[in-house]
Amino acid sequence: MRRFMQWGMTLRILGNASVRTKLLLVTLVPFLTVLPILFFLIFYWGVGYYDRLLTFKVSSDLAVAHEYFLHVRDRVGLDVSSLGNSHPLVKTIEDGSNATIQQLLAERQIALGLDFLNFLDTEGHLRVSTVALGTLDNSHWPIVQSALQGNASNDIDIYTEAQLRRLDAHMAQQAHLELVDTPNATPTTKTAETSGMVIHAATPIYDGEGRMLGVLEGGVLLNQNLPFVDTINSLVYAEGSLPEGSAGTATLFIDDVRIATNVRLFGNRRALGTRASQVVRNHVLNDGKTWLDSAFVVHDWYISAYEPISDSFGRRVGMLYVGYLEAPFRKAKETAFYLLAALFAVIGMGGVYFSLRVARGIYAPLAAMNRTMTAVEMGDMDARSGGTPSRDELGSLSRHLDELLDTVQAQNHELKTWGEQLDRKVVERTMELEATNKLLVQAQQQLVLAEKLAAIGEITAGVAHEINNPVAVLQGNLDVLRDTLGQAAAPVQGELKLMDQQIQRVNTIVTKLLQFANPGEFAGYVEAIMVDDVVTDSLVLVRHLLNQCDIRVEHRKGATMAVPINRGELQQVLINLFTNAIHAMKNGGSLTIETADWYGENDTSGVDIRVADTGAGIRREDLPRVFDAFFTTKRQGGTGLGLSISYTLVARYGGTILVQSEEDSGTEFTVHLLA
């Protein structure tokens, strides 16, 4: 249900989309969705089919190698059987000595390409051998057992090093291979492969009357039998059967060790003694399955086929392998992919370009008419779509729209002329009213401020007068008390001193009240001064406070003008700003004082003094009240008159004080003075 609702919402959104968006969707969706999907489907199927072809080929190669392997094995069996049934051999056995039999067998061994030929008696014991020097009991081999029972047979058998040495020391030497450390192979403690893989054949020998004379046993050692694997390779991978750069390989394994191979380790050295990877060994030897896949062979990736080889006892003792280099096929696959991608890209871009050209022919007239109507709605009555070269319905609609707008514009021009005359009269009256209202507002603000200051001045003057009298009495009586008590006042000397300090503080507050109530009485001599000199002197006066709070001071001198002001009053303003900044940086910080000239309109100019700290800052809601009398954010020791008096002193000379601050980000006061 939710999915249907989402589809419905999507359709509604598309329904409300612009014509341009819809045309772009109609144009691009097939190329941006269908083509990529088609490309990836073709690529997916193509790669899968290509990989299956490679697997099918290597499977066919393995079948050819398997048939040749069986052919060689059967040929050895056939040769041994033919020799065992030959009249010369039967005649020699019946009439000749062991030396004569050995001579005949030796000649036939060379002719048949066998590594050994043995004549066994009817009990399976060695009687004559072309290679063995001692006695051997070969009756334990299933091949020999089958021959003793009257059946010729052949199979693969694994001879141990001891068995090979008893048979022929040269064969033991040929079978010996030092193992080469191979990455990904199963861990082993063996250092050499000493067993031999032998094509083992045996056949019964009968005389003319059908009596068994013994068993003829022969075999071919496959260890380092390079012609054998080279023949497999030439049969499976004939010249021209693989693409340029690839190479076919064939290998015979005992367990997972290469005993005959045309895989190169480096240069012309064959990879004898190297081992198959653990995953291949487990799949083929442990599980008894055929491997048809990519595999890492010695030092490169091959499309590989492995099948298990079983001996006459039914045990999996080795593997037959064929394969070819994967890199050329991988490169061919990548090349095909890039060509296919390029083809689809060209088709897609060509289709998109053609579709966009067609869509543009539809959208351009609509966009031109839409722009024209939007411009007309915004007041541009001269806007026109300009028509289109096309003679279809859209072109006709565009021309009719321009004609309609021409008619509307002509009628609108007459109305606009009359409206402009009316507007000019309204504007003139409005400007007069705004100017009058502005003057009235300014007058009201000045009147309110004057009344407020007058009321505050009257109150503060009365309060100051009323406070001074009792304070004077307190101070006088305190002095009388100290003189009367004399030395007896020593125990309360601290309390008396504290009372002196508090009376002095009351006097200071009263003085500030009087200065705020009637600043004109405290006005001093006005002179043209350089503000940087006053800044330097003021910093000296607050140096002890700066040192107590570990505050860094930076004084940037940029002012070059002299300003008319009383030096002491400016110093009072600066000391008040410095003190407030120090109180805001109790844990240390940075105090920056920067002076600069300023130039305004109507040939006005002056000096700005910026005092910036890195203290706690002022809350946003407290900023509008910082210059109000008796407003303070200090919990102890603040009267709320410092900034108010400073503002009054600066305003007396036509200047002002501005403040900028953010909580926890410091505060900056700017003293704006006229030159």
Secondary structure, 3 states (H helix, E strand, C coil): CHHHHHHHHHHHHHHCCCHHHHHHHHHHHHHHHHHHHHHHHHHHHHHHHHHHHHHHHHHHHHHHHHHHHHHHHHHHHHHHHHHHHCHHHHHHHHHCCHHHHHHHHHHHHHHHCCCEEEEECCCCEEEEECCCCCCCECCCCHHHHHHHCCCCEEEEEEECHHHHHHHCHHHHHHHCEECCCCCCECCCCCCEECCEEEEEEEEEEECCCCCEEEEEEEEEECCCCHHHHHHHHHHHCCCCCCCCCCCEEEEEEECCEEEEECCEEECCEECCCCECEHHHHHHHHHCCCCEEEEEEECCEEEEEEEEEEECCCCCEEEEEEEEEECHHHHHHHHHHHHHHHHHHHHHHHHHHHHHHHHHHHHHHHHHHHHHHHHHHHCCCCCCCCCCCCCCCHHHHHHHHHHHHHHHHHHHHHHHHHHHHHHHHHHHHHHHHHHHHHHHHHHHHHHHHHHHHHHHHHHHHHHHHHHHHHHHHHHHHHHHHHHHHHHHHHHHHHHHHHHHHHHHHHHHHHHHHHHHHHCHHHHCCCCEEECHHHHHHHHHHHCHHHHHHHCEEEEEECCCCCCEEECHHHHHHHHHHHHHHHHHHCCCCEEEEEEEEEEECCCCCEEEEEEEEECCCCCCHHHHHHCCCCCCCCCCCCCCCCHHHHHHHHHHHCCCEEEEEECCCCCEEEEEEEEC
